[in-house]
Amino acid sequence: MAFKGLHDADPLDTSVLVLQDRHRSHLVDTEQFQEVLHPRQQMRAFLSIWRMDPHIRPYVIRAGFYGIYRLSHIIIDWPLITCLVKRWWPKTHTFHVPVREMTITLQDVAIILGLRINGAAMIGTCVLDIAGLCGELLGVIPPDEALRGSAISIRWLCQQLSTPAPDADEIALQRSTRGFILALIGSFLFVDKKGVHVHLCFLPLLRDFT
């Protein structure tokens, strides 16, 4: 495929970009969109209400989520991300830059986030016994006002689980850890429009930290 030149990564024949007019990068490319993008994430808002208790840190590390927690202290270059949007081609799911074609791989995700990618895939169900599940794995049963369908309020989780008792046993610390990781998932990995709820389908996957 031939390209226009060093400073323009569009192909000579733009008809090959059959999905481009449906993507935000089309607005950037035609200079109709000049603002800096701010992708959806609620990490800083989450950590402003829930600081990780030192007693649960070993469990968070064992579960493999400590790398995500540490990312909260990194300053994100939003203008750089905005520039990358212009280079994104939905048809090939790749970034087209002057030197070559690039994409994000599973290995990139593992290196940046510290998540495990080896072994069998983790799968679950969205059909849940919310009261039984939360009672067993979190030690508390959410009231109706803390739920939105099968999603639970992150703020409510914080109120219930953010401060383990000084003499908390291992079971109590593990329950607090599950609440923290669940809120971490809802604030960073799988964020809804407002970032205030997280789906409980992830909770059964946190039954075993190893």
C-alpha positions in Angstrom: 0.0 0.0 0.0 1.4 3.4 -1.0 1.4 6.3 1.4 1.3 10.1 0.8 4.6 11.0 2.7 6.5 11.3 5.9 4.1 13.6 7.7 0.9 12.1 6.4 0.2 8.4 7.0 -2.9 8.2 4.9 -2.8 6.0 1.9 -2.8 7.5 -1.7 -6.1 5.7 -2.2 -8.3 6.6 0.8 -11.1 4.3 -0.5 -9.4 1.4 1.3 -10.3 3.0 4.7 -13.9 1.7 4.6 -14.5 2.3 8.3 -12.6 5.6 8.8 -15.6 7.9 8.5 -17.2 6.2 11.5 -14.1 6.7 13.8 -13.1 9.7 15.8 -9.8 9.8 14.0 -11.7 11.0 10.9 -12.5 14.2 12.7 -8.9 14.7 13.8 -7.7 14.0 10.3 -10.0 16.6 8.7 -9.2 19.2 11.5 -12.8 19.2 12.7 -11.7 18.0 16.2 -9.0 20.1 17.9 -9.5 19.2 21.6 -7.2 17.0 23.6 -8.8 13.6 24.2 -9.2 12.4 27.8 -10.1 8.6 27.7 -12.5 7.3 30.3 -10.8 6.3 33.5 -11.6 6.9 37.2 -8.4 5.8 38.8 -7.5 9.0 40.6 -11.1 9.5 41.8 -11.1 6.0 43.1 -7.8 6.4 45.0 -8.9 9.7 46.5 -11.6 7.8 48.5 -9.8 4.4 48.9 -6.1 4.2 49.8 -4.8 0.6 49.9 -4.4 -0.6 53.5 -0.8 -1.9 54.1 -2.3 -5.2 55.5 -3.9 -6.1 52.2 -0.9 -5.3 50.0 0.5 -8.9 50.1 -2.8 -10.2 48.9 -3.0 -7.6 46.1 0.5 -8.6 45.0 -0.3 -12.3 45.1 -3.4 -11.7 43.0 -1.4 -9.9 40.4 -3.1 -6.5 40.6 -0.3 -4.5 42.3 1.0 -3.3 38.9 -2.3 -1.7 38.1 -2.4 0.0 41.4 1.0 1.5 40.8 -0.1 2.9 37.5 -2.2 5.4 39.3 1.0 7.4 40.1 2.0 7.8 36.4 1.2 11.0 34.6 -0.5 10.1 31.3 0.4 12.1 28.2 -3.1 12.9 26.8 -1.9 14.9 23.8 0.2 11.9 22.7 -2.8 9.7 22.9 -4.8 12.2 20.9 -2.1 12.1 18.2 -2.2 8.3 18.2 -6.0 8.4 17.6 -5.3 10.1 14.2 -3.1 7.1 13.3 -5.6 4.5 14.2 -7.2 2.5 11.4 -10.3 0.5 12.5 -10.2 -1.8 9.5 -6.9 -3.3 10.5 -6.9 -2.4 14.2 -3.5 -0.9 13.9 -1.7 2.4 14.2 -0.2 3.6 10.9 2.8 5.7 11.6 5.4 6.9 9.0 7.9 4.2 9.8 5.7 1.1 10.0 2.4 -0.4 11.2 2.0 -1.0 14.9 -0.6 -2.5 17.2 -1.1 -3.3 20.9 -0.4 -7.0 21.8 -1.3 -9.1 24.8 2.4 -9.0 25.8 2.3 -5.2 25.8 -0.7 -5.4 28.2 1.1 -7.8 30.5 4.3 -5.7 30.6 2.5 -2.4 31.2 -0.2 -3.6 33.7 1.7 -6.6 35.2 -1.3 -8.9 34.6 -0.7 -12.6 34.0 -1.4 -13.9 30.5 -0.3 -17.5 30.9 -2.5 -20.5 31.6 -6.2 -21.1 30.8 -8.5 -18.3 30.1 -10.7 -17.0 33.0 -14.4 -17.2 32.3 -17.4 -16.7 34.4 -21.1 -16.1 34.4 -23.4 -13.0 34.8 -26.1 -15.1 36.4 -25.4 -14.4 40.1 -26.8 -15.0 43.6 -25.7 -11.5 44.7 -26.6 -11.9 48.4 -24.9 -15.3 48.7 -21.8 -14.3 46.7 -21.2 -11.0 48.5 -21.9 -12.7 51.9 -19.3 -15.4 51.2 -16.5 -13.4 49.4 -17.0 -9.9 50.9 -18.5 -10.6 54.2 -21.3 -8.0 53.7 -24.5 -8.1 51.7 -25.2 -4.9 49.7 -28.6 -3.2 50.1 -30.7 -2.5 47.1 -29.6 1.1 46.9 -26.0 0.0 46.5 -26.8 -2.1 43.4 -27.6 -1.2 39.8 -28.7 -4.5 38.3 -25.7 -6.8 38.9 -23.3 -3.9 39.4 -22.3 -2.7 42.9 -21.4 0.8 44.0 -17.7 1.4 44.4 -18.3 4.0 47.0 -20.3 1.5 49.1 -17.6 -1.0 48.8 -15.1 1.6 50.1 -17.4 2.4 53.0 -17.6 -1.2 54.0 -14.2 -2.7 53.3 -11.5 0.0 53.0 -10.5 -0.1 56.7 -9.8 -3.6 58.1 -9.9 -3.9 61.8 -6.4 -3.8 63.5 -6.9 -7.4 64.6 -8.5 -8.6 61.4 -7.8 -12.3 60.6 -6.8 -13.7 57.2 -10.4 -14.2 56.0 -11.3 -10.6 56.8 -8.2 -9.3 55.0 -8.9 -11.4 52.0 -12.5 -10.0 51.9 -11.2 -6.5 52.1 -8.7 -7.3 49.3 -11.5 -8.6 47.0 -13.4 -5.4 47.5 -10.3 -3.3 46.7 -9.5 -5.3 43.6 -13.1 -5.3 42.5 -13.2 -1.5 42.8 -9.9 -1.3 41.0 -11.3 -3.3 38.1 -14.3 -0.9 37.9 -12.2 2.2 38.1 -9.5 1.3 35.6 -9.9 -1.9 33.5 -13.7 -2.0 32.9 -15.1 1.5 33.5 -18.7 2.4 33.0 -19.8 5.8 31.9 -19.6 7.3 35.3 -17.1 5.0 36.9 -19.2 4.6 40.1 -20.3 0.9 39.7 -18.5 -2.3 38.9 -20.1 -5.5 37.7 -20.2 -8.4 40.2 -19.4 -11.0 37.5 -15.7 -10.4 38.4 -16.1 -11.3 42.1 -16.2 -15.1 41.7 -12.9 -14.9 39.8 -11.3 -13.4 42.9 -12.2 -16.4 45.1 -8.6 -17.7 44.9 -5.7 -15.2 44.7 -3.3 -17.7 43.3 
